[in-house]
Amino acid sequence: MLTLIAFAAAQAATLSNQTAEDAMRCGASAIVTGLASSESQLRLTSHFMYFVMQAAKADPGNKPFLLRVGELASSIDLSKVPTPEAASTLIADCDRTYPMARATATPRLPTDAFDRDVLCMGVLSLLRGAAEEIRQADPGADLEQRIDAVLGPIGSRLDDEALAKRGMADEDAFMAAMGDQLQASLTLGHPETVARACGVAGL
């Protein structure tokens, strides 16, 4: 199982290549720098998940993409994240290596309506966990409701008939298609910007 490399305070932090290890190091640095700058929980989660998806793409581990993403995300060891100083140095290199990881522009979604719905369902499902945590910390927060307002109609459109027309006979086939769309979204932006393009208000 992939684990993060511990950084010594005086160690130079650089990336060797676009490997799974590099992406997870970037994910750790995104957490550290995001917390230091009081970044919103949603944005911090979005940046972190982008790097985790890059790691899953680089090292799929012979597993479905979404399963691998979950595995890598849960493998992070917060006792081994970079020091703030090292993280600050590394995140600049991460931004150059993965220019869409923390981009702010709203991307263009796939032109095919079905592919667009599958992508949006995948991205919004990734972010919904963060939305639930935000609501628990702040009962007045409405991000969860705003995500659900977009997810509801998408779920209605992606019914059994729609999936059958695309040759998806079971949940595994649909999850594989969602994984493909999420991988493709790595060229568009991180989950928060994609969610904005999907129609979630206020992002």
N, C-alpha and C positions, 0 to 999 in steps of 0.2 A: 504494500500500500504506500502511496505517495505521502511523504511527510515534508514539512517545511524545514529548511535549513536555518539553524540558529546563526545569528550574526554577532560578532564581537563588536564592541562599540567603535573600535578604531579600524575595523575592517572596511576596505573599499567595497562598495556595493555596485556591481555591474552585471549586466545580462550577457550570457554567452551566446544565446540564440533563442528562437521562438520555441522553446521546449515546454513540456508540461511543468517541469520544475521552475522554470523562469516565470511562467504565468502564475503559479501559486505563490512565488515570492512577491510578485506584483500585487496579487490579491491581499497578501498580508500587509504589504506596505500601504495599500489603499485604505485598509482598516486603520492602521496607526495614524497616517496623515489625516484621514477623515475625522477621527476622534479628536485629534489635536486642533483641528480647525472648526470644531463644532458643526460639522457637516450634518445635514438631516439624515435620519436613519434610513429613509427610503433611498437617498442618493448613495449613501455608503454601501447599502446592500446591493444596489444596482451596479456600482463599480466593481465590487467584490465578485458578484455573480458573473459579470462579463469575463473577468480573468479566470474564474473557475471553468467557464464554458470553453475558453481558449485552451485550458489545460486538458479538458476532456476531449477536445478535438485533437490535440497533439498526442494524447495517450489514452485511446478509447478503452484499453484493457479488455478487448473482446466482449464488451457489454453494450447494451443499448445506451444511446447518448444520454438520455435523461437519468437513467440509473447511475451512470458514471458521474454525471454532474453532482447528483446527490451524495454519492460516495466521497468525492473529492471535497465537497463543501463541508461535510461532517468530519473530515480528517484534519482540518486545520487545528493546530496546537497553539493557542494564544500565549502559552508560556515561551514559545520560541519565535515570536514575531520579531522583526527588526527593532532596534532602538529607534526612537524618534529621529535622531540625526541620520542614521543609516537609511531609514525609510524615506526621509526627505530627499536624499541623494538618489536612491533607487527609483522612486516614483517618476522622477524626471526622465530617466532612461526608459521606464515603462511607457511613458507617454509617447516617446519617440518610436518605440518598438511596436506599440499597439495604439495607433493614433485615434481609434474610435472608442477606446475604453472609457474615456472621460470627456468625449466630445459633447457639445451642447446643442448642436443643430438638430432640428426635427427631421428625421429621415423620410425618404419616400418608401412606402410599403410595396409589396408585390402587386402587380396589376391584376393578377388572377384572384378573383374574389374568394375562392376556396382556400388558396394558399395564404391569402391575407388573414382570413379567419383563423386558420390553424396557427399561424405565427402569433397573432394577437392572443389567442387562448393560451399558448405556451408562455409568452412573456408575462401576461397578467397573472397567470397561475404562480409563476416564480415570485412575483412581487407581492402577492396577496398575503403570504406569511408575514412579511415585514409590515404590511398594513394592519394586520391583526395585532401585532406587538405594539404598534404605535397607538392603536385604539385602547389597548389595555393600560398603557402608560398615560394616555390622555383620552378619557371617555368621550370628550367632545370632538375628537378628530373624526373626519368623515372620509378619509382616503379609502377605507375598505368599501364604503357604500359607493364611492365614485368608480372604483374598479368593478364592483358587482354590477353597476348600471351598464357597463360595457360588456362584461362577461355574459350576462343573461341573454341578450339577443344573439350573441355569437353561439352560445350553447344551443339555442333553439335552431339556428341554421345548420349546425353540424349534427344533424340527427342521423338515425340509422340509414335512411334513404340516401341522404347526401354522401355519407361515407361509402355506401355500397356502390354508388355511381363512380366512385374513384377506386373501386376494387379493394376497399378496406373492410374485411369481413369480421375483424375482431379488434379488441382494444389494443393488442400488441401492434397491429398494423397502424392504428391511429397514432399511438405513442411514437412509433418509428418515424412517421411523417412529421409529427411535431418536433422531434429531435432534428430532423433534416432542416426544417424551417428555422429552428433556433440557431443551428450552425450557420446557415446562410445569413442570419441577421447579424452575425459578427462583423460583417462588412458595412452594416448600416449604422450601428451605434450600440450603446449599452441599453439595458432593459427600460430604464426610465424614459429615454428619448423615444424608444419604439412604442412604449405605452402611450406616450403623448400623441404620437402619430395614429395610434389605434383609437383615440378619442377620449382618453381619460382626462377629465377637466382638471385644471389647476396645476399641471406639472410643468 
